[in-house]
Amino acid sequence: MIRLVLSMGLLLPISLSAQSPNFAAAERFDAPNLQKQLGSQQIVPFFMKRSNKFWFVANKPGEAGNTHYLVDPDQKQKTILFDKELIVSCLAKLTQSSPDETAISYRPQFSKDEQSVEVGYKGQNYDYNYIRKTLAKRTGQELKSYPIYHTGTMSADGKWLLYARQHNLYLKHMADSVERALSSDGAEHFSFSINDEDAYAKVNSPTDAIWTPDSKSFYVLRKDNRKVKTMTVINSISSFSRPYVKSYKYELPGDKEVVQYDFYVGSPEAGSLVKVNLDRWPDQEVELLRNQRSNEEVFLLRSKRSRDEMELCAVNVHTGILRVVIHEISKPFINKDLFQVSIVNGGKDILWWSDRSGWGQYYHYDRNGRLLNPIADGSWTAGKIAAIDTAKRIFYFYGYGKEKERNPNYAFLYRAGFDGGKLQLLTPEDANHAVFISPSKQYFLDQYSRIDLEPRSVLRTTGGKFVQEVYRPDFSKLYAYGWKRPEMFTVKAKDGTTDLYGLMWKPFDFDPNKKYPVISQVYPGPFTETVWNDFTVIDRYNNTSLAQAGFIVVVMGHRGGSPYRNAAYYKYGHGNLRDYALEDDKFGLEQLGAKYPFMDMDEIGIFGHSGGGMMALAALGTYPDFYKAAVSSSGNHDNTIYNRTWGESYQGFEKPYALNQSLAKNIKGPLLLVAGESDENVNPAATMRMVNALILADKDFELLLLPGQHHTYEGPYKTYYEKRKREFFAKYLMRH
């Protein structure tokens, strides 16, 4: 009898997804409740100026307040910065009363010699300044005096001040307070003020003007937005008695009138402001490089509107004469997500990023644009620069895909010399790394983790030697609460060869003998993939909570997503902005369904936000018999009314835009459209155009418009949206 039951059990198929949604579990593991189980997961080091020491703040789960730590890398020591019991005792003696502990400010303010630290206190009878005066009197120290604050940009020698008023640029000689107007054509949206629509334009305001180190010259970039057209949103629940309407400058793909750029150099002694001839391409974009230290030249980038051509230019700050240093062409567009240029040693060394070989790498040029050498080569991607040691002519940068048999989206830190040569890996662990390098360039804090590896913060020398562990989070409360990690997986793209990396969330009471509806959380890119590489408890899409309602939730990358792969992967979707990611998502789900019998491939939902909202609806309209329900929030369904840089970079100028409205006739499954009425990024008009198309096609759908919400939903509106999303998928994907 026992043998019969066992053998029959082996023949039983996995049960159908006849289940009820577990909304209680979903709410229990919603982001706000998970946050209560967490302390600090990562730290930010604040390095001191005179030593290699740094301090940081962290807290444990359920801990009231923070603990401050001081780390001395040279001595390999980590200590608690504030002895709170001792401080309370000292304050009691000083004030001759019981101090209010909640009024003690533990924001570290170190002395110049970095041997002592001040603590702020503001009680009923004592404020911070009084305590400082009392302490100064008792110790014989002089009180610190603070410089007078000036609105504007002061020259390094303190002789000159640049500022804006009524949108024009002014120069003041500090010795006699005589001011001079350097321009007279300033206007709203053509301003020298940092706020080109400054409501207080009649008073002095800060400017973006920059002084050379010797204080003998200055330069400034001015934008002309006067002809750029506007978009409008409404806030129905503003604090005003009436709904609040806001119009804002917003460029669209193909606009005739777009922002224009002017660049000026000036001399305080001559009181001059000279306009530089920047002319190269119509409607070019101009970007001024920061942190320049030359007294002779200033470097800027100018880019063709087609985004496939760019030049590094040097402008003489005395004459205004411009010369081209480097000319770059990259088809179909330049990877601005990873592109970086660093002007080093006053322009004698230039580090220039390019994917001209098919892989992003750094190249070393001299000040005249002569290529000296590639820094490295190979089938991997060099990422952002973390630090540069100008004295040693060494720089530190992130790299992706160089370490074989590891996820090519993981960041590792490398060190290289300007002249190339041997490349050194500084972060060997198989994980995603993020670093902070000390000002002395002797140490760096390495914070690394993986979906299945808890975070660690360790200290290393910039030679790669391990020094000490600095911080490790406490997740005991989280695990006791019942939380479990998502699982990693790899599938093939539709081409059958490209690896795509993904994550899967399961219900925490998962039963492999049951079938679960499947939900694909999507974001097509092109500048990122929402497949988290770090140890992730709370992901921005709340997939943990959604899975607990009774779903298998997955997310995967797509060709055309991550900029950290090669150029072919990153630029795959150019000219096909709406549809390029769809076939990879469908093919990836089919592979998972074939591998995992607990996935109910007859009940597949899809959702996404922003570009993911566009993709979710496009999937429902392109494969209406595969995806059975979709939630589309703040989707850019009509990219002709979305950001100009986005459309002109990733779609280009040659092919017409495919709009989601054209798919309305194909929609079969249930659809929930969501938008924030005050969204200035993806204007709610994109959603309303989709609504119009669905009405004209006589399609049923649901619409949720969130009052006063922008592109990111917050507070009760975020909570309500997440609840509606869970209920929507439960209603249409679960068989009761």
C-alpha positions, 0 to 999 in steps of 0.5 A: 500500500505504501509503495502504491501511494509513493508511485502514484505520487511520482505520477501526480502533476504539479497542481494548477495555480488555484490559490488565493492571494496572501495580501497579509504576507505582502504587506508584512514584507512591504518596503516600510516594514522591511526598513524597520528590520534594518540598520545601516547597510553601507557607510560613507567615510569622511576623511580628514585633511591632515591625516589618513583618519576618517569617521563614519556614522552607522546604526544597528536595527532598532537602535535609536540614534547613530553611533559615530566611529573614528578609523585610523588606517595607519594604526589599524584602529577603530574607536567610538568617536563619542563617549556619550555617557562622559559627554552627558556627565560633563554637560551636567557639571558645566550647566549645573543641571540635567542636560536634555540628551536629545538636544546634544548634537553629535555632528563631528567638528574637529579642531585644526590639529584633529586632536579634539572634536566639538559637541553641540548642545542646545538646552532650555537655558543653554545654546551652542554658542554659550557652551562654546564661550564657557568652554573657551573661557575655561580653557583660555582658547580664543573663539573662532571667527567666521568670515563674512559671507558674500553672494557670488564667486570670490577670487582666490586672492580675495580682491574681486567678487563676481555675481549676477543681478537682473540676470547680468554679470557684475564685478566688484573690487573688494578694496573700494566696493566699486562694482562694474556691469560686465554685461547688459543683455541678461534676461530671464532664461538667458542669465548669468545667474545660477537660476535663470528664472530667478524671482529675485533677479533685482538682488545679487545672486550667485553665478557659475563664473569660475576664477583661474587659480591666479585670480587674473582671469575668469570664465563663464558658460551661459545658456540661452533657453529663451526660445525653448518651449514649455510643458505644463503640469497641475497639482490639484492638492497644493497648499494654495486654495486653487489647483497649482499649475506649473509650466517649465522649459522642456525640449522635445525630439526634433524641436527647432528651437533648442538651448544655445550656448555662449562662452566668455572669458574675462579679466578683472583688471581690464574689466572685460568680458569677451565672447568666444567663438564656439561655432562648429555644428548647429544646435551643438551642446557645450559642457565646461569641464570642472576642477581645472587648475590652469591659468592659461587655458580652459577645456570644454566639450562641444557635441553635435546634435546627432550625439555621434560626434564630439570635440575637446576644445581648449580656450585661451583665457586671455585671448579667447582663442579656441583650438580643437584638441581631440575629435571623437566619432562613435556611431550610432551615438557616443556613450555619455553614460560612461564617457569621461575626460580628465585634464591632468597636470594643467593639460599636459596629460589628458585621459580620454574614454572611448569605445572606438574599439568596440569596448570602452577604454581610456586613452592617454593624450598630450595637450596638443591632442597627440595620442600617446598610448592606450591605458589598457586594451582587451574585451572588457569595459573601463568605467568611471575614474575613482581618483587620480594621483597626479604626482605619481601619474597613476589613476584608479578606475572601475572595470567590468567584465575583465575577470572571467567567469564573473558577472560582467556587470560587477564593478572592480577597482583597477590601478594603472599608470598614465603610460599604460603597462601592467594593470593591477586589480585592487578588489579581488572578491567576486562581488560588486565593489564601490570605493572611497579613496583617501585624499592622500591616495594611500588608502581606500574603503572598499564596500562590496556585496552580491545578491547572495553575499552580505555587504562588507566594508574593508580598508585597503592600501592603494597598493591592494593590501588588506588593512582591516574590516571597518564595518559589517551590517547586522541582518539578524533581525531581518532574517528573524523576521522571515526575509529571504534573498532573491535568487540569481539566474542566467538566460540567453538573449533571443540571439541564442548566444548573449548571456542575460543576468536576472533575479527571481523572487519567490513567496517565502512559503514557496512550495515547489509542487505548486504552480505560481503565476509569473510577473516580469518586472521590466526596464529596457534601459538604455542607460541601465538595467534594474537587475541589482548587483548588490545585496538588496533587501528593498528594491525600488520596485517592491518585488519582495512584497509582490512575490509574497502575494503568491507570485514568481517575480523575475527581472532580467537584463536585455540587449540594449540595456547595460552600458557596462557590456560592450558597445554592441550590447549597449547600442543594440536598441538604437532606432528601435526605442520602443521594441528592442527589449521585448523579444529578449524578455519573452525568450528569457521567460520561456527558458525559465518556464521550461526549466522551472515547472512551478512557473505557470506560463499560462498566467504571465503578467508584466509591469514597469515604471517610466521606460519600464511602463512603456515596455510593459504596455508594448509587451501587452500589445505586441505579444497579447497571447503571452502576457496576460495582464500589465501594470504601466506606471508613468510610461513614456508611451509617446516618445515624441513628447519625451526628453529630447536627449533621450529620443535623439540619442537612443532613437536617432533622426533616421527612423520614425518613432514607434508609439504605444498608441498604435498598439491599442487595437492589439490589447487583449489582457487587463491593463492598469495605467498609472501616472503622477499628475505633477510629473515633470519628467514623463509628463502625464500627457503621455499616459493620457494620449494612451488613454485616448488611443484605448478609448478610440479602440474601444478597449477596457482598461483601468486608470489611476491618477495620483494627485500631486505626485511626480515621477517618483511616488511617495508616502501614502500614494506609493503605498496605495499604488503598490497595494493596487498593483498587487490586487490587480495582478491577483485579480487577473492572474490567480484562479480562485 
